[in-house]
């Protein structure tokens, strides 16, 4: 079965399907702290975390990767969420010393066997940290995200961007698209297991709902990774069906998908009690056959 695997050598990924929102100003950390699930105040320059931005009902406008630079905070999201998410993020900015705009720099990925050593040689980093004009974020072993206001001059072989997102799927890292906005609380995307939720930071938009899901067991869904075969193109928002005897029943929606040579890996939000040997197909492709894959981390409430 085709599977997303790291290139055999350090390779460069142009990440075009990624939007960067920048926050500047004296109140940038204080302002964002009151909007999102992660503890912004705990970050020092050169540190990064995942997080979520919720509506008052605790449903996600977006998930994101947050980078803390010397003079700014950067939110990395899928571009499709910005139409609805950005106005919500800016809603109270007029009352604070904060500027919210786009980021003029570059973003790229470096991944492949030996990439940790390559980054160490280039920037002197073993873990996430600052680089000239920006940051390098270690996503996982031999996979790095680079953001810089300066041109990134990287002499490495080019790799297909879709593989980068396939590796995120395999790693159980979610990417909310516009079709899912208002559908999921953060725990449904496993953000608590990815250190993207602080339960001690205090108030933020949707905090009561997120806390209730943890302390009262109010959440019964989670992000799962599935793999198998599919003949038709698969997109975010497509419906998954689960086999129940001789019948099929709607089970969840595709979050992100990676396809190659008739094989597919995808993430989907499903009931937490889904059996490990459950069989799935796509509603629009009854010939598809998908099975659950092990998550590379343990799920917490």
C-alpha positions as CSV (number, residue, x, y, z in Angstrom):
1,X,0.0,0.0,0.0
2,X,1.3,3.5,-0.9
3,X,2.0,5.4,2.3
4,X,3.4,8.9,3.0
5,X,7.0,8.3,3.9
6,X,9.9,10.7,4.4
7,X,12.2,11.3,1.3
8,X,15.5,9.4,1.4
9,X,17.4,12.7,1.8
10,X,16.6,16.3,3.1
11,X,14.2,17.8,0.6
12,X,12.5,21.2,0.2
13,X,8.7,21.5,0.3
14,X,7.1,24.7,-1.0
15,X,4.0,25.1,1.3
16,X,1.5,27.1,-0.7
17,X,-1.6,25.7,1.0
18,X,-0.8,27.6,4.2
19,X,-1.8,31.0,5.4
20,X,0.1,33.1,7.9
21,X,-1.6,35.7,10.1
22,X,0.7,38.1,12.0
23,X,0.0,39.8,15.3
24,X,2.2,42.8,16.4
25,X,2.0,45.4,19.1
26,X,2.5,45.6,22.8
27,X,-0.7,43.7,23.6
28,X,-0.3,40.9,21.0
29,X,0.2,38.1,23.6
30,X,-2.4,39.4,26.0
31,X,-4.9,39.9,23.2
32,X,-4.4,36.4,21.7
33,X,-4.4,34.8,25.2
34,X,-8.1,35.8,25.5
35,X,-9.0,34.3,22.2
36,X,-7.4,30.9,21.8
37,X,-7.1,27.5,23.6
38,X,-3.3,27.4,24.1
39,X,-1.3,29.4,26.7
40,X,0.2,32.2,24.6
41,X,1.7,33.9,27.7
42,X,3.8,30.8,28.4
43,X,5.7,31.1,25.1
44,X,9.1,32.6,24.8
45,X,10.6,33.8,21.4
46,X,11.6,30.7,19.5
47,X,8.9,28.5,20.9
48,X,5.8,27.1,19.2
49,X,2.6,25.3,20.0
50,X,-0.6,24.1,18.3
51,X,-3.9,25.6,19.3
52,X,-7.5,26.4,18.5
53,X,-9.7,29.5,18.0
54,X,-13.3,28.9,19.1
55,X,-16.6,30.6,18.8
56,X,-18.6,31.2,22.1
57,X,-20.1,27.7,21.8
58,X,-16.6,26.2,21.9
59,X,-16.7,25.2,18.2
60,X,-13.6,25.8,16.1
61,X,-13.2,28.7,13.7
62,X,-9.7,27.2,13.1
63,X,-6.9,25.2,14.4
64,X,-3.4,26.6,14.0
65,X,0.3,26.4,14.7
66,X,1.5,29.4,16.7
67,X,5.0,30.7,16.4
68,X,6.5,33.2,18.9
69,X,9.0,35.6,17.3
70,X,10.9,38.5,19.0
71,X,8.4,41.1,17.8
72,X,5.4,39.2,16.5
73,X,3.2,36.1,16.8
74,X,2.3,34.1,13.7
75,X,-0.7,31.9,13.3
76,X,-0.4,29.2,10.5
77,X,-3.7,27.9,9.2
78,X,-5.3,26.6,6.0
79,X,-6.2,29.5,3.8
80,X,-9.8,28.5,3.4
81,X,-10.6,29.3,7.1
82,X,-9.6,33.0,6.9
83,X,-12.8,34.4,5.4
84,X,-14.7,33.6,8.6
85,X,-11.9,33.3,11.1
86,X,-10.0,36.5,10.6
87,X,-12.9,38.9,11.2
88,X,-13.6,37.0,14.5
89,X,-9.9,37.3,15.5
90,X,-9.9,41.0,14.8
91,X,-13.3,41.7,16.4
92,X,-12.0,43.2,19.6
93,X,-8.6,44.4,18.3
94,X,-9.7,48.0,18.3
95,X,-9.6,48.0,22.1
96,X,-6.0,46.7,22.3
97,X,-2.6,47.7,21.2
98,X,-2.4,45.0,18.5
99,X,-2.1,45.0,14.7
100,X,-3.4,41.9,12.8
101,X,-2.3,41.5,9.2
102,X,-0.7,39.0,6.8
103,X,2.9,38.0,7.0
104,X,5.2,39.1,4.2
105,X,7.7,36.4,4.5
106,X,8.2,32.9,3.2
107,X,7.2,29.4,4.6
108,X,8.7,26.1,3.5
109,X,9.2,22.6,4.8
110,X,12.4,20.6,5.0
111,X,11.9,16.9,5.4
112,X,13.7,13.6,4.7
113,X,16.2,11.3,6.3
114,X,19.0,13.4,7.7
115,X,17.0,16.6,8.0
116,X,17.7,17.0,11.7
117,X,21.4,17.0,11.0
118,X,21.0,19.3,8.0
119,X,19.1,21.9,10.2
120,X,21.7,21.5,12.9
121,X,24.5,22.3,10.4
122,X,22.6,25.2,8.9
123,X,21.2,26.9,12.0
124,X,22.7,25.2,15.0
125,X,19.3,23.9,16.2
126,X,18.4,20.5,17.6
127,X,14.8,21.7,18.5
128,X,12.4,24.4,17.5
129,X,14.1,27.9,17.7
130,X,14.8,31.2,16.1
131,X,16.7,31.5,12.9
132,X,17.8,34.7,11.1
133,X,14.6,36.6,10.2
134,X,12.3,33.9,11.5
135,X,11.9,30.4,13.1
136,X,12.5,26.8,12.5
137,X,9.9,24.4,14.0
138,X,10.6,20.7,14.5
139,X,7.3,19.0,13.6
140,X,8.7,15.5,14.2
141,X,12.0,13.6,13.6
142,X,13.6,14.8,10.3
143,X,10.7,17.2,9.5
144,X,10.9,20.9,10.0
145,X,8.8,24.0,9.2
146,X,10.8,27.2,8.3
147,X,9.3,30.7,8.4
148,X,11.4,33.8,7.5
149,X,11.0,37.4,6.4
150,X,14.3,37.0,4.6
151,X,14.5,35.0,1.4
152,X,15.1,31.3,2.2
153,X,18.1,30.2,0.1
154,X,17.9,26.4,0.4
155,X,19.8,24.2,-2.1
156,X,17.9,21.0,-1.6
157,X,15.9,18.8,-4.0
158,X,12.3,19.8,-4.4
159,X,9.5,17.6,-3.1
160,X,5.8,17.4,-3.8
161,X,3.8,19.6,-1.3
162,X,1.0,16.9,-1.1
163,X,3.5,14.6,0.6
164,X,4.0,17.1,3.4
165,X,0.3,17.1,4.1
166,X,0.2,13.3,3.9
167,X,2.9,13.1,6.5
168,X,0.8,15.4,8.7
169,X,-2.1,13.0,8.3
170,X,0.0,10.0,9.2
171,X,1.2,12.0,12.3
172,X,-2.4,12.7,13.3
173,X,-2.0,16.5,13.0
174,X,-5.3,18.1,12.0
175,X,-5.9,20.9,9.6
176,X,-9.4,22.4,9.7
177,X,-10.8,23.6,6.4
178,X,-13.7,26.1,5.9
179,X,-16.2,23.2,5.3
180,X,-15.7,22.2,9.0
181,X,-15.9,25.6,10.7
182,X,-18.4,25.5,13.6
183,X,-18.6,21.7,13.6
184,X,-16.0,20.5,16.2
185,X,-14.8,21.4,19.6
186,X,-11.0,21.3,20.0
187,X,-10.9,17.8,21.6
188,X,-12.6,16.3,18.6
189,X,-9.4,17.2,16.7
190,X,-7.2,15.7,19.5
191,X,-5.8,19.1,20.3
192,X,-5.6,18.2,24.0
193,X,-3.3,15.2,23.0
194,X,-1.1,17.5,20.9
195,X,-0.6,20.0,23.7
196,X,-2.9,22.5,22.0
197,X,-5.2,23.2,25.0
198,X,-4.3,24.7,28.3
199,X,-6.8,23.9,31.1
200,X,-5.2,26.2,33.6
201,X,-4.7,29.5,31.6
202,X,-8.0,31.1,32.4
203,X,-10.8,32.5,30.2
204,X,-10.9,32.6,26.5
205,X,-13.7,32.4,23.9
206,X,-15.5,29.0,24.3
207,X,-13.4,28.1,27.4
208,X,-16.4,26.9,29.4
209,X,-17.5,24.4,26.8
210,X,-13.9,23.1,26.3
211,X,-13.5,22.6,30.0
212,X,-16.8,20.9,30.4
213,X,-15.8,18.4,27.7
214,X,-12.8,17.5,29.8
215,X,-14.1,17.5,33.3
216,X,-17.7,16.2,32.6
217,X,-16.8,13.8,29.8
218,X,-19.0,15.7,27.5
219,X,-17.0,14.8,24.3
220,X,-17.6,11.5,22.5
221,X,-15.7,12.1,19.3
222,X,-12.0,12.1,18.3
223,X,-9.7,12.4,15.3
224,X,-8.8,9.1,13.7
225,X,-6.4,8.1,10.9
226,X,-7.6,5.8,8.2
227,X,-5.9,4.2,5.2
228,X,-6.9,2.0,2.3
229,X,-8.0,2.2,-1.3
230,X,-10.2,4.7,-3.2
231,X,-10.9,5.1,-6.8
232,X,-12.5,8.6,-6.8
233,X,-10.9,11.9,-5.6
234,X,-11.5,12.5,-2.0
235,X,-11.9,16.0,-0.4
236,X,-12.4,17.6,3.0
237,X,-16.0,17.3,4.0
238,X,-16.7,14.0,2.1
239,X,-18.9,11.6,4.1
240,X,-17.5,8.3,5.6
241,X,-19.7,5.3,6.1
242,X,-19.1,2.4,8.5
243,X,-20.1,-1.2,7.9
244,X,-22.7,-2.6,10.3
245,X,-23.3,-6.2,9.3
246,X,-24.6,-6.1,5.7
247,X,-25.4,-2.4,6.0
248,X,-23.6,0.9,5.9
249,X,-24.3,3.9,8.1
250,X,-22.9,7.5,8.1
251,X,-20.1,7.8,10.6
252,X,-18.2,11.0,10.0
253,X,-16.6,13.5,7.7
254,X,-13.2,13.5,6.0
255,X,-10.9,16.2,7.5
256,X,-7.8,15.9,5.3
257,X,-6.9,13.4,2.6
258,X,-3.7,12.2,0.8
259,X,-4.1,10.0,-2.4
260,X,-1.6,8.3,-4.6
261,X,-1.9,5.3,-7.0
262,X,-5.4,4.4,-5.8
263,X,-4.3,4.4,-2.2
264,X,-5.5,6.9,0.4
265,X,-4.6,8.1,3.9
266,X,-7.1,10.4,5.7
267,X,-8.1,11.9,9.0
268,X,-11.7,12.0,10.1
269,X,-13.7,12.8,13.3
270,X,-15.4,9.6,14.4
271,X,-17.1,8.3,17.6
272,X,-14.5,7.6,20.3
273,X,-15.8,4.1,20.8
274,X,-15.3,3.1,17.2
275,X,-14.0,-0.5,17.1
276,X,-10.3,-0.9,16.0
277,X,-11.3,-3.4,13.3
278,X,-14.2,-1.3,11.9
279,X,-14.5,-1.1,8.1
280,X,-15.2,2.1,6.3
281,X,-16.0,3.4,2.8
282,X,-16.8,6.7,1.2
283,X,-20.4,7.6,0.5
284,X,-19.5,8.7,-3.1
285,X,-17.2,5.7,-3.7
286,X,-18.8,2.5,-2.6
287,X,-15.7,0.5,-3.8
288,X,-13.5,2.3,-1.3
289,X,-12.2,0.3,1.6
290,X,-10.6,1.9,4.6
291,X,-9.3,0.7,8.0
292,X,-8.2,2.5,11.1
293,X,-4.5,3.1,11.6
294,X,-2.7,3.5,15.0
295,X,-2.4,7.1,16.2
296,X,1.3,8.1,17.0
297,X,0.1,9.5,20.4
298,X,-2.2,8.5,23.2
299,X,-5.6,10.2,23.4
300,X,-6.4,12.1,26.6
301,X,-9.8,13.5,27.6
